[in-house]
Amino acid sequence: QHQQQPDAQASWLQQPRQDAQATGVQQHQHHEAQAMWLQQQYVAAAAAATEAAPEYAAAGTGPMAPCMAGCGAYFGGFGTMPEVAAAANPAPAVATVSEGNADFSTVGISTMDNATEEMEADRDSSPSIRSDWSQMPSRGCSLDSRASSCCSNGSSHSRGRPLDYDVDRLKVSPEDAAFLLGTGGRTRDKIARVSGAEVELIEKQHVLELRGSRLQRRRAQKYAIGIMAQRTGPVSVREDHDDNDLTILSVPQEAVGFVTGQGGNFLRAIEEEWRTLMFFVDVDLSRGWRRSRERLAIFGDVRGRRGAELKVLSAIETKVPGYFLSIAEEVCNRDRYRDTTGTWGTDTMSFQHEELSYALGKQGGTRKKLERSSNAVVQYVGQVAICSGTRRERFRVKEYMKWLFDQLDGPVYVHGWEERTDCTVLEIPSDCIGYITGNRRATLGAMEEEGGTLMFFMNRSEEHTRVGSEKLAIFGTERARRGSELKVMSGVETKNPGFFTKGLREKSSKCPGFDTDRRIFRDDELSYALGKEGVTRKKLEVASGCILQYVSHVAFIAGTLKERRRCREFIEWLLQQRRGAISIPDVACRNDVTEVYLPDSCKGWVTGNRGSELRRMEQETNTYMFMALDARGEERLLIFGAETGSKSRINGRATAERLVNELVQERLGGNGDHNVGAEFLRGGRGGRG
């Protein structure tokens, strides 16, 4: 049996090798599963071989050696079977930029099975929302009472880096290095954001360093080469440039300048909103129908690409009315089923002229709240509403839109709201309804915009609710609903003290997922923890990444276990500062803090009068900053925040650290203390995160 094991082990390698040669997201995921299975088999076989022939195991020889070396090559890329390693980790295709033009062809979509086709069979299309949608049943769809089966589409394993994590280095010219960095490092950060890779530009050596999985590095390299090509001429795109991350949109020549904006501002704004990378690419102009069109390449995930594409189409329709109808079929069928749930698609809804303004809302407010509460992509192109997302998300948009229009005819009641997973209902006292709603719904609308929810009062004449109250329905994600709910509760408590907080006690949950803790403040603590116009509460909320709301004297802390614990610590440290300096001996084990040791001559300058400079930097960067003593009794500045950020971004600890460094240099430069300044920059007394 021991002599036959190499043949059995060799056969194990064939299936992963075949899977590694396949393309597409599903094949990649299957390959990773096979790799994990193979690793378990390899370990078991190695143990068996060692027990059967210890002399072979010690010497690294014998009948099992070739197979074990092959398994080692498969997992690590080394050993005596390089062809197996190459099959498991194919070399990345480096995108090249040529001076000529190249045609682009999208990757074909595989045939779907009948079950998936049936999911799309009930897609609605109507000439008028109010005419046809009025026939929709008001009872909530059973989809909303089922738990979502969506899985993460990230390439990293939950326990750490992906199996194919590595580093690629790309040598660039000094001119290209400056172009890749961008103003304040924004272009570099954009490449990292869209590709998912860690991107670092070593300016002195003019080397672009890319870290991540093979797919992440390939995408980052492709984006970098495309960006560099824009500096010298047209960008060419080939078929093999599509790693399930590319959308090509034809733009009429007369709308190109309008879509680009002054200095590219409009495209850059869309990139920031939808976390995409966008630029025009050159095509073969010999084809007559393309002479009047430019092609816009949009890189990113399927949701980001669709959001950016529809925003561009909306702008084109303003400049060239009727253009969308000429490409509607191509747009609506693009990327169908190409998401992790296998139900991604696009629905269209036609508006009558008088319906459009209501569906859009003031400055697009209604459209935005529909988009955020449903988590779908919602955009209006001319008189057509386009909705893209999973089947569940698209159905919710239809429901929410129907309820909005039904409110024009009278009160709306959502039957079966108790079984829905996207709904929270709150009882509001009658004497507080006007206060919560505000003049012409201004207060309720502001809470919807801030929380990303859809909210309206619902009742039915045949139902006798609690005397003197009405039901407020809140729709959206769990976190968004909880934030809006607590904000409404805080408003009601202001008008009707004790309505929600009477008899409440402190609560500390150990649930690792989303939950809510409560902490009761004393009277002298509440005003200090709230701050002027709630500034202190908001600071703690954004820095911890947790929902923090004060309902009378009770602090509601909602989030994951890690977020709740962080927020509780921030509150305790804040209250300790009233009694003097606080001591936090060691922060080495934390990943949410940056520690900065300041020169003695700069401490007062950095903190400002009564901490004014720290408060300014906190507000600009969404961090929590204060001076604390370390284990040696030495005072240093601690910058806390859930977001690491980068020195080129607006928010995050890295941005706050950069602002602190600028203040230190400003102070040291004014005093002429250059030696201390040099030491600070070298890190002798500098910050560490």
N, C-alpha and C positions, 0 to 999 in steps of 0.2 A: 504493500500500500504506500509506503514511503517513497518507493521508486516511481510510482505513478502520479504522485502529487504535482510534479512540474507540468505535466500535460494538462491537469485540471486547472492549475493556476494560470497557465498560458491561455486557456479558453476564457477565463474570467476577463482577460484584458481586451478581448476582441470587441465585446459589446460597448464598453466605454470609448474605445477607439473609433468605432463607427458613429457613436453619438457625437463625439467631439468634432467630426467632420461635417455634421449638419449645421444649418444656419437657422436663425430665428430665436425668439425668446423662449418658446416652449422647449426646443431642443436643448438650449443652454441650461434650463432648469432641470430637464431630465438627466443631462450629463452630470450635473452636480449631485443629484440623488444617486446615480450610478457610482460616482466617485466615492461617496460616503459608504455605500455598500461594499465596494471593492476594498476600501481601507479596512473595514471590519474583517473581511475575509482574509486579507493579507496578514493582519495581526494574529488572527487565530491560526493560520497556516504556519506562520513564523514560530509561534509558540509550540505547535506540534512538531515542527522540524527540529527545534532545539531540544525538545524532550527525547525525540527518537534518535538523533545523532548529534550529541553535544560537541563532538570533535569537529564536525563540519561547521557548526554555528560559530565556534570560537575562531576557526581559521578563515571563515568567510568563503568556504569552498563547498564542493559536494553538489549533488543533483539539484538542490533547492536554490543554489546561489544565483543562477541566471534569472530565475523567475523573481526572486526577491529583489535583485538589482533592477529588473524591469518594473516592479511595483514602485521601487524607490524613484525611478525615473518618471513614472507616471505622476506621482504626487509632488516631487520636488524639482523635476526638470533635470535630474542628474542621474548618472548610472551608466550601465552598459547597454541600454536600449534607447538610444536617442530618438528613434523613429516613433516609439510609444510616447515619449515625452512631447514630441512635436505634435502628435495627434491630440494629446490631452490639452496642450497649451499652444494653439496655433499662433504663429508670429503675427503681430498687428500689421495691417496694411497701412502704410504711411501715405496720407493724402498728399498729392503733389499738385502744384499750381502751375499751369502752363500758360503761355502767352496767347495761345489760340483759343478758339471757342470749342465747347464740348456740349453734346446733347445730354439731357438728363431723362432717365426713365424711372418711374417709381417702381418699387418692388410689388409684384402681383400679390393680390390677396387670395389666400387659399380658400377652397370651397368649404362652406359651412355645412354642418349637419342639419337634419330636419328640425331637431329640437331647438337649435339656436334660431333657425329661420322663423319658427313659430313664435318666438319671443317678440319678433318685430311685426308679426302679422296684425297686431291690434293698434299699430301706430295711427294716430289721428291726423287728418289733414282737412281743414275746413276753410271756406271762404270768409267766415266771420266767427269770431270767438263766441259772441253772445248767442248767435243763432244756433250753432251746432253743439257747442259745449254745454248748453243749458240742459241737454239730454243726459249728461254724465250723472251717474248715481252719486249722491252726496255722501254715502257711507264710505269710510276710508278703505282703501285697497288692502287686501290681505298681505300684500308685500310688506307693509309697514309694521306688521306684527311679528315678522320673522327676523331673526338675527342675521346680520350681513355676513356673507361668506367671502368678502373681498380679502385678498392677501396682498402683502407688501410686494412691490415690484423692484425693491432694492436689490443690488447685487451682493451686499455684505451679509455675512452670517450674523445671527443674533449674538453669538459669543465673541465676535471680533472681526478681524479683517477677512476678506474673501480669500479663497484658496489661491487665486491667481494674482494676489496683490504683489505689485512690483513697482519699480521706478524707471521711467524713461527720461532721457535727457536729449534736448533738441538745441543744437548750436544755431544761434541767430546772429544777424548783423547788428551793429549798434543802432542803426536806424529802425530796424524791425523790433529791437528790444524796447525802444521808447514807444513805438506804436502799440506793441502788445501790452505794455504797462498801462497806458492811458492816463488821463488826468486823475491824479490821486490813486492810481492803481485800480480804477474802475473796470477797465477792459480785462485785466487779469482776473479780477474777482468775478466778472461775468462769465468767463470761460469756465472757471471752477464751479460756479453755481449751476450752469446748464449741463455740464458734463458729469458732475458729481465727483470729479477727481480733485486732489489737492494740487494746486498750481502755485509754483514759486518761481520767480524770475530772479536769477543771480545776476545783478546788473553789471558788476565788474567783469565777470567772465562771459557775459552775454549768453547765458545758458538758461533755457526754459526747462524746469524740472516738473515732471508730472508723476503723481503717486496715486495709485488706486488699482482697481481690477483691470483686466485686459480691455474690456469694453469701455470703461471710463477713460483709460489712457488713450485708446484709439480715438474716441470722440474728442477729447481735449486737444489731441494733436491735430485732428482734422479742423477743429474750429480755429486753432492758432494759425494754421497754414492759410485758411480762408481769409482771416483778418489781415495777415501780412500781405496777401496777394492784392488786397484793395489799395494798398499804398502805391503800387506800381502800375496797375492796370486792371483789366476785367478779370473776374473770378470764374473759373470753369468748374462745373460740377459733373461728376460721372455717376454711373449707376451704382458702383460699389461704395459711394459716399453715404448711402442710406443705411444707417444702423438702426432702423425703426425709430429714427429721430428727426426725419426731414419731411417738410411739406413745401412744395413749389406752387406758388400762386401767380397767375398771369395778371399783370397790372396794365391797364390802358396807358399809352404814352402820355396822354393829356392829364392823367392823374398822378403820374410819378412824382412830380414836384410837390403836389399836395400831400401825398402819402409820406414822403420823406420829411417834410417840414424844414424850417429854417435851420441849417446846420445839422440836419438829421435829428432834430429834437423830437419829432413825433414818433419816429421809429424807436429812438432810445427810450421814450416814455413807455411804449408798448412792451419793449424788452424788460423793463424794470417791473411792470405790472404783472406780466405773465411768465417771467423767469425764462426768457427765450433769447436766442441770438438770431438777428435778422440782417440780411444784406442782399442787394440786387446782384444777380449773376448774369454773365453774358451767355447768349445762346446762338444757335445757327440762324442767322438772319436771312438765309437763302429761301426759307419757307415763307411764302407770301403772307399767310394769315398771322404770322408772328412779327411781321415788320412793324406793326403799330403797337406792339406790346413788349413790356419788359417782364422779366421773371424774378420774383422775390423768393429767396430761400429763407425758410423759417426752421430753426433747429430747436429741439426741446422735447419734452414728453408729450404724449398725445393730448392731454388737457391744455397744457400751455400753448402748444401749436395751434389748437383749434381756437382758443381765446384770442390769440394774436391775429390769426387769419380773419376771424369774423370782425374784429375791430378795424382791420385794414379794409375789408369789404364794405363796412358801413361808411368809411370815409370815401371810398371810391364811388359808392352809390350817390353820395352827396354831389360829387363832381360830375359823374357820368350816370344819370338816372337810367334805370333799366338794365345796367350791365350785369347785375347779379342773376337775372333770369336767364341770361345766355350761358351761364356756367353753373346753374343751380344744381343740376343732377350730379355733376362732378364733385361739387363741394359737399353735398349732402351724403354721398356715398363714400367719401374719403375716410379712411381709417376705421371703417365699420368693423366692429368686434375686436379691434386691436388694442384691447386693454386687459388687465388681469382678470376681470370678471367675465370677459367674453360677451358682454352685452352692450358695449359702447355703440352709440349710434346718434343720429341727428333727426329731429322732428322740426317741421315748419308749421307756423300758424299765421294765417293771413288776417290783417286788420282792416276794418272799415276806417274811413278817414277820421270819423269822430271818435273812434276808439283809441287811436294811436297816442294822443296826448295823455289820456288817462293811464294807459299801460306804461308810458314812458316815465311820467311823474316829473316833478320839478327838478331840473338839472339831472335827469335820469335816475332820480332816487328810487322810484318804484322798480325799475328794471334791476338796479343794483341789489335791492333787498331780496328780490326773487332769486337772483343769482346766488347770493351768499347763503340764504336760508335753505335752498335746495341743494347747494353744492354743485349745481350744473353750470354750464356755460350758456348764458342767455345774452343775445345781442339782437338788435333791431336793424335790419338792412332794408331801407325803404319802408314799405308797408308790410313787410314780412318779419315775423319774430322767428329767430332760429335758436333752437335749444339743443345742445349737445351734452351727452353724459351717458351714464349707465341707464339701464331701463328703469331702475328704481328712481333715479334722480329726475329723469324726464317725466315720469308719471307725476312726481311731486310738483314739478313746475306747472303742469296742466291743472292739477288740483288747486294750487295756490292762485293761479291766474283766474280760474273759474270763481273762486271765493271772492276775489277782489272785485270782479265785475258783478257778482251777485249782490254785493253790498250797495250797489247803485239802486237796486230794487227793494231793499229792506234788510232787516236783520238776518244774519247767517248763523246757522248752527251746524257744527261738525258732528255727525253721528258716529258713534264708535270711537271717540277720541281717547277713551280709557285704554284701548288696546294698541294705540299707535305708539311707535318708537320715536317719532319726531315731534311730539306735542307735549306741552306742559300747560296745565290749566290752573289759574290762580283766582281765588275769590277776592273781589275788590269791594269794599264798602261803598254804598251808593253816594255818600257824601264826599268820597275821594275820587270818583270817576272823572269829574271835570278837572281836578288837579293833576291826575295822571295823564289825561288826554292832552290837555293844554289847548291854547287858542288855535282853532283850525287844525287840530291834531299835531301841533308843533312838538310838544313834549314827547308824545309817544313815537313820533317819527324820528326824533333825535335818538331815542333809546334803540329803535330798530337799526338805525344807521351805525351806531356805536357797537352794538352787539352782533350785528349780522343776522337778525331774526325777522320774522313776519309776525305781527301782533294785531289782534282785533278782539273786540268784545262780542260775545256770542250769547244768545239766549233763544228760547222758544216759548211760545205762549202757553203750551199745554204743560210745561214743566214748572213746578213750584220750587224754585231754589230757595236757599236760606234767605230769610226776610232781610231786606236792606242791603243786598249785595248782588253783584253780577260777575259772570265768568269772563276772565281775560285769557284768550288762547294765545300761546307763544309757540311758534314753529321754527325749527332749525336744528342744528347739531346739539348734542348733549351739553357741551361746554358753553356754546352760545346761548342756549335756552336758560341755563343756570345763571349766567351773568345778567341777562335781561330780567329774569325773575327776581334776583336779589336787588337789582336797582329799583324795580317797581315796589318791592317790599319796603325798601328804605324810604321811598317817597310816601307810601301809605303810613308808615310809622311817624313820619314828620307831621302828617295831618291828623292821624288817629292813633295816638300813643298807646302801645300795649296790644294792638290788634294781632300782630304776629309774634311778639316777643314775650307775652305774658306766660310765665311758668317755664320758660326755656332754661336749660342748664348747659354747662359746658360739655363739649363732646370732642373726643379724639379718636378718629377711625384708624384702624390698621390695614384697611383695604388697600392693596397696591395700585389698583386702578383709580378711576375718577370717583371722588367722594367729597363730602363736605364736613369740615370741622367747625367747631364754635368755640370762641373765647370771649368771656364776659369782662368788660373793662369797668374799672372804677371811674367815678366822675372826673377825677383829676387826670386820669390816664387817657380818657377819650379825646379830649380837646388836643392833647399833645400828639396822639397817634393820628388824628385827623389832619391837623395842619390848616393853614390858611387856605380857604376854598377847596379843601380836600387834597392839597398838593402832596402831603406826606403819605396819605393812603394810596394815591395813585403811584407814587414813587415805589413804595413797597410792592405794589401789585405787579408792575411791569418788570421790576428787577427780579422778582421771584418766579415769574412766569405763571403765577397763580391768580385765581379770581379772589379778590379781597374786597368785601363790601361791609359797611357798618350799618346795621339795622338797629336804630336806637343805640343802646350801649352794648350790643352783641356784635362781635366781629365774625362774619361767615367767611371761611377759608375753603375754597373749592378748587380741586385739582387732583393730580396724582399724588401718591404718598410722598414722593421726593419733593414735589412742589409745595405740598402742605407743610412738610417739616422745615423746608427752607424759609417759607413765609413766617412760620412761628418763631424761628430763630431771629429773623429780621425784626419782628415786633419786640421780642425780649431785649435785643441789643439796643433798639431805639429807646425803650423805656429806661434802660440802665444808664443811658447818656444823660438823663435828667439829674442823676446823682453824682456825676463826675466822670473821670476817665474810666474806660472799661478795658479789660484784659482778655485777649484771645490768644493763648500761648502758641498754638500750632495750627496752621491751615494747609500743611503740606498734603494732607489726604483729601482735600476738597478740590473739585474741578469747576467751581463757580466763583473763584476769587483770583484777583491779581494783587500781589503784595508789592508795594513800592516804598523803599526807604528814601526819604528826602534829606537833603542837606539841611542842617539846623537853621541856616540863614534863610531858607526858602519855605519853611513850614507855614509861617504866618501869611506869606504871600500866596501860597497855593490854597490855603483854606479860606482866606479872605475875611472881611469883617463879619464876625459872628457866623462864619461858615458860608458866606454868600457865594464865594467862588465854587465851593463844592456843590452847593445847591444848583448853581447854573450848569455845571458839568453833568450833574445827575440828570437834570431835565433834558439836556441835549442828547445824552447817550443811553437813557433808560437803565441807569445803574444806581446802586446804593453805595455811598462812599463815606467813610469816617476814619478818624485816627484811633488806633488801639495799641495797647502794649503787647509785646511778644513775651516769650518765656524768660528773656533776660531783662525784662523791664524797659526795653527800648521801644520808643514810639515809632510807628510806621503807618502809612496810609494803606487801607484795605479797600479794594474796588470789587464789590459784589455784583453779580448779574448772571441770569440764566443764559444769556447770549454771549458767546465769546467774541464774535464780530471780527473785524480786521481794521487796521489803521486807516484804510481808505473808505470804510463805510461810515454811515452816520451813527448807528447804534452799536452798543456792545462794549465790553471791557477794554478791548484793544484801542478803541477810539478814545475812551476816557483816559487811558494811559498816555496816549499821544498828546491829549490836551494838557495833562499834568506835565509832561516833558517840555512842552512849549512854554508853560508858565515858569518852569524852573530855569530854562535857558534865557527867558526874558529877564528874570531876576538876576541871574548870574552874569549875564551880559551887561546889565546896567551897572553892576558893582565892580565889573572887571575881574571877577574871581574865576579866571579861565581854568585853573588847575582843578578846582572842585567840579567845574562843569564837565571837563574831560573825563574825570573819574566817574561821574554820574552816568554819562553816556556809555562808557565802557561796561557798565553794570556793576562796578565796585560797590555802589550804593543804590543801584537801579532796581527796577521792578522785575518780579518774576511771577509768572502765572501758573 
